[in-house]
Amino acid sequence: MRARWWILGGLGLVVLVVWSRRASASVDAAPLLTDNVMDWINNLTQDSAANEALYRDAIAAAEFQYSLPEGLLHRVLYQESRFRSDIITGATASPAGALGIAQFMPATAAELGFNPLDPYASISGSARYLRDLRKQTNSWAEALAAYNWGIGNVKRKGLAAAPAETKSYVAGITADVGVA
């Protein structure tokens, strides 16, 4: 496994990016983070940065285990919780009632077999769920829309009929991670 470290100003946050677990590129040939990804990493608060660092290895392991594009799960979890402690612990729920680092509805988490307030279980569960949504939709954009808006809505109405919030969610994540 190859890695490159970045030290980001302001917070003294160290970011480790791991790549080439599926390729044999050299360290010098490694791609740099896009400006968009750097922007959302730079926007982490100190609390969020500590949480992001705490869960980074689990996120990378889940991406690898479930064959997700590198950075996709990390970006989804950032979008869902901003790695804020109050969201991860459930002290703050979404207006719809979603909980935890991956913002699962309690019924969905129960159906998938984990507690949404257990961050490690949610990280693994969200990776597995994204993989399964991708298998059902055949595209990462539709899988992300299903994660945000519900698989039933995506199947019945299609991505074109998604609300603006879902379209923005999908566009932001796919642009930052570089998946279509």
C-alpha positions as a printed NumPy array, in Angstrom:
array([[  0.   ,   0.   ,   0.   ],
       [  1.364,   3.428,  -0.885],
       [  0.523,   6.642,   0.891],
       [  1.119,  10.35 ,   0.713],
       [  0.739,  12.74 ,   3.645],
       [ -0.54 ,  16.282,   3.528],
       [ -0.391,  18.694,   6.425],
       [ -3.188,  21.202,   6.183],
       [ -2.798,  24.675,   7.622],
       [ -4.865,  26.097,  10.415],
       [ -5.76 ,  22.9  ,  12.207],
       [ -2.467,  21.095,  11.829],
       [ -4.537,  18.287,  10.366],
       [ -2.552,  15.502,   8.8  ],
       [ -4.276,  13.661,   5.994],
       [ -3.085,  10.294,   4.805],
       [ -4.25 ,   9.325,   1.383],
       [ -3.828,   5.683,   0.529],
       [ -3.929,   4.541,  -3.045],
       [ -2.767,   1.826,  -5.39 ],
       [ -4.256,  -1.003,  -3.444],
       [ -5.651,  -1.988,  -6.811],
       [ -2.795,  -0.677,  -8.94 ],
       [  0.978,  -0.638,  -8.848],
       [  1.705,   3.061,  -9.305],
       [  4.782,   4.54 ,  -7.702],
       [  4.595,   7.221,  -5.018],
       [  5.805,   9.814,  -7.52 ],
       [  3.036,   8.871,  -9.941],
       [  0.29 ,   9.206,  -7.298],
       [ -2.523,  11.612,  -8.085],
       [ -2.885,  14.676,  -5.882],
       [ -6.157,  15.387,  -4.154],
       [ -8.473,  17.519,  -6.252],
       [ -9.126,  21.077,  -5.18 ],
       [-12.714,  20.125,  -4.302],
       [-11.625,  17.353,  -1.941],
       [ -9.039,  19.643,  -0.362],
       [-11.749,  22.279,   0.176],
       [-14.014,  19.965,   2.156],
       [-11.095,  18.605,   4.193],
       [ -9.979,  22.157,   4.983],
       [-13.494,  22.993,   6.203],
       [-13.4  ,  20.434,   9.016],
       [-13.52 ,  21.946,  12.505],
       [-11.061,  20.77 ,  15.169],
       [-13.703,  18.438,  16.631],
       [-14.584,  17.142,  13.19 ],
       [-10.935,  16.76 ,  12.249],
       [-10.293,  14.649,  15.348],
       [-13.289,  12.454,  14.524],
       [-12.27 ,  12.173,  10.866],
       [ -8.822,  11.009,  11.982],
       [-10.356,   8.551,  14.455],
       [-12.474,   6.847,  11.762],
       [-10.155,   7.22 ,   8.756],
       [ -8.742,   3.677,   8.876],
       [-12.182,   2.097,   9.316],
       [-13.496,   4.095,   6.359],
       [-10.587,   3.058,   4.122],
       [-10.97 ,  -0.576,   5.188],
       [-14.709,  -0.534,   4.442],
       [-14.115,   1.068,   1.025],
       [-11.647,  -1.681,   0.232],
       [-13.775,  -4.513,   1.651],
       [-16.845,  -3.506,  -0.357],
       [-14.942,  -2.421,  -3.496],
       [-16.078,   1.195,  -3.395],
       [-14.199,   3.831,  -5.363],
       [-11.476,   5.292,  -3.183],
       [-12.718,   8.287,  -1.243],
       [-16.414,   7.68 ,  -1.963],
       [-17.439,   6.485,   1.494],
       [-15.293,   9.126,   3.156],
       [-16.984,  11.836,   1.1  ],
       [-20.478,  10.441,   1.786],
       [-19.828,  10.384,   5.542],
       [-18.499,  13.929,   5.398],
       [-21.634,  15.017,   3.554],
       [-23.875,  13.207,   6.011],
       [-22.301,  14.182,   9.337],
       [-19.377,  16.539,   8.705],
       [-17.765,  14.201,  11.287],
       [-19.41 ,  16.314,  14.018],
       [-19.534,  14.65 ,  17.44 ],
       [-23.093,  15.791,  18.12 ],
       [-24.292,  14.087,  14.939],
       [-22.172,  10.941,  15.383],
       [-23.47 ,  10.411,  18.935],
       [-27.091,  11.118,  18.009],
       [-27.332,  14.257,  20.162],
       [-28.376,  15.996,  16.938],
       [-30.63 ,  14.1  ,  14.548],
       [-31.594,  15.234,  11.079],
       [-35.019,  16.858,  10.681],
       [-36.175,  13.529,   9.174],
       [-34.829,  11.563,  12.171],
       [-31.631,  10.142,  10.614],
       [-28.905,   9.311,  13.129],
       [-25.17 ,   8.829,  13.399],
       [-22.095,   9.268,  11.269],
       [-23.808,   7.837,   8.181],
       [-27.229,   9.402,   8.908],
       [-29.301,   6.253,   8.713],
       [-32.974,   6.227,   9.489],
       [-33.389,   3.894,  12.483],
       [-35.652,   1.527,  10.51 ],
       [-33.151,   1.256,   7.649],
       [-30.278,   0.578,  10.052],
       [-32.376,  -2.079,  11.826],
       [-33.223,  -3.677,   8.477],
       [-29.501,  -3.741,   7.636],
       [-28.692,  -5.154,  11.082],
       [-26.756,  -2.483,  12.949],
       [-27.123,   0.37 ,  15.431],
       [-26.862,   3.723,  13.597],
       [-25.203,   5.242,  16.673],
       [-22.317,   2.762,  16.543],
       [-19.968,   4.64 ,  14.195],
       [-17.884,   1.603,  13.252],
       [-20.953,  -0.503,  12.491],
       [-22.413,   2.42 ,  10.532],
       [-19.224,   2.868,   8.514],
       [-19.227,  -0.778,   7.494],
       [-22.994,  -0.816,   7.034],
       [-23.003,   2.276,   4.849],
       [-20.235,   0.834,   2.65 ],
       [-22.178,  -2.412,   2.246],
       [-25.38 ,  -0.456,   1.581],
       [-23.699,   1.723,  -1.071],
       [-22.308,  -1.392,  -2.763],
       [-25.764,  -2.977,  -2.765],
       [-27.414,   0.198,  -4.07 ],
       [-24.844,   0.319,  -6.874],
       [-25.693,  -3.272,  -7.815],
       [-29.403,  -2.373,  -7.931],
       [-28.981,   0.82 ,  -9.955],
       [-25.874,   0.132, -12.096],
       [-24.487,   3.63 , -11.497],
       [-22.798,   5.444,  -8.655],
       [-24.898,   8.553,  -9.265],
       [-28.129,   6.599,  -8.831],
       [-26.707,   4.69 ,  -5.856],
       [-25.9  ,   7.999,  -4.165],
       [-29.358,   9.336,  -5.004],
       [-30.858,   6.18 ,  -3.473],
       [-28.733,   6.628,  -0.333],
       [-30.075,  10.163,   0.017],
       [-33.625,   9.903,  -1.357],
       [-34.433,   6.204,  -1.082],
       [-34.093,   3.323,  -3.494],
       [-37.858,   3.179,  -4.032],
       [-37.941,   6.786,  -5.2  ],
       [-35.   ,   6.275,  -7.543],
       [-36.518,   3.13 ,  -9.058],
       [-40.023,   4.611,  -9.427],
       [-39.185,   8.16 , -10.461],
       [-35.594,   8.144, -11.706],
       [-32.73 ,  10.478, -10.946],
       [-34.097,  13.178, -13.242],
       [-37.146,  13.571, -10.967],
       [-35.074,  13.767,  -7.766],
       [-35.469,  16.847,  -5.585],
       [-32.856,  19.601,  -5.891],
       [-31.261,  18.546,  -2.582],
       [-30.632,  15.03 ,  -3.896],
       [-29.318,  16.284,  -7.234],
       [-26.922,  18.615,  -5.4  ],
       [-25.856,  15.768,  -3.066],
       [-25.079,  13.488,  -6.01 ],
       [-23.351,  16.186,  -8.076],
       [-21.124,  17.298,  -5.199],
       [-19.978,  13.822,  -4.226],
       [-19.448,  12.518,  -7.759],
       [-17.481,  15.641,  -8.723],
       [-15.268,  15.478,  -5.631],
       [-14.542,  11.76 ,  -5.927],
       [-14.491,  11.576,  -9.723],
       [-17.125,   8.903, -10.267],
       [-20.076,   9.019, -12.621]])
